[in-house]
Amino acid sequence: MLNYILRRLLILIPILIFISLFIFVIIKLTPGDPALVLLGERATEQALNQTRIKYGLDQPLHIQYFKMMENFFKGDLKSINYKQNVISVIINRLPATLELGAAALVIAIIVSIPAGIISAIKRNSVFDYISMSIALLGISIPVFYTGIILMYIFAVKLNWLPASGYGGHIWTTEGFKYFILPAISLSFVLMASTTRLTRSSILEVIQEDYIRTARAKGVKEKSVILIHAFKNALVPIVTNIGNQVAGIFAGAVLTETVFAWPGVGRLAVNAIFRRDEPLVFGCVIFLSAVYVIVNLIVDLVYTLINPQITYD
């Protein structure tokens, strides 16, 4: 197991190098001059040249790339706009993103897994048709559009919840109000996909011989579903949740922008608009590392669900 973890962590290095090279090329292909964005259109050519020299923008592209990589891993890469270390800026915004992502994940799991199990047990019932229709909508509608609709209904029309902003941590009363709409919006896609996958996995498992044997022995239906069927249907469900957890950080870019949420996603968007190349570079590397690490954790969870799975 330890060897497997080490191998996966070593694979992370070439993945991050490839991603860093790819995002660097995209940044450099983006129209606009970071110095001009920083100083404004009225800046003199001399001031622009000084700014380019100050941030190394006058150097050849390969020198800029290697310098950016070196400074990032040494912790010396500084944001052009914030004048601070990129890692420090990201860490300051990270708690808001983690709280929002955790809230979205909890909502999705609490709603989707029971809904999927009930839909499988009551196949072709009214509940099944309604839940699958809602799940189809959840997969089809973009997360930013869901956020706008929820904002219009609950903030503008009903005036029940604040439309945007950050009211503090989720465990405070004021902070909880601000969490509801962005958390539901962010969790909608995860709820939809997990509901559909839970339903299909349970339907597949309950056709197995050992399920019929358990029923023939007089095991209660509740135990058959929750203990025998659900446990063996967990692997694809956990895979989907793991992939979506990593995707939550990507979805947070849009959700945080719509709801003016001060997290890493909104930080990345603002950095793109301001042509803060070091900060964009740092945000993408950070989110990519999170995605890879979450997938590693999912693989390790498989061994807890099914002891027959080993990585030796």
Secondary structure, 3 states (H helix, E strand, C coil): CHHHHHHHHHHHHHHHHHHHHHHHHHHHHCCCCHHHHHHCCCCCHHHHHHHHHHCCCCCCHHHHHHHHHHHHHHCCCECCCCCCEHHHHHHHHHHHHHHHHHHHHHHHHHHHHHHHHHHHHCCCCHHHHHHHHHHHHHHHCCHHHHHHHHHHHHHHHCCCCCCCCCCCCCCCHHHHHHHHHHHHHHHHHHHHHHHHHHHHHHHHHCCCHHHHHHHHCCCCHHHHHHHHHHHHCHHHHHHHHHHHHHHHHHHHHHHHHHCCCCCHHHHHHHHHHCCCHHHHHHHHHHHHHHHHHHHHHHHHHHHHHCCCCCCC
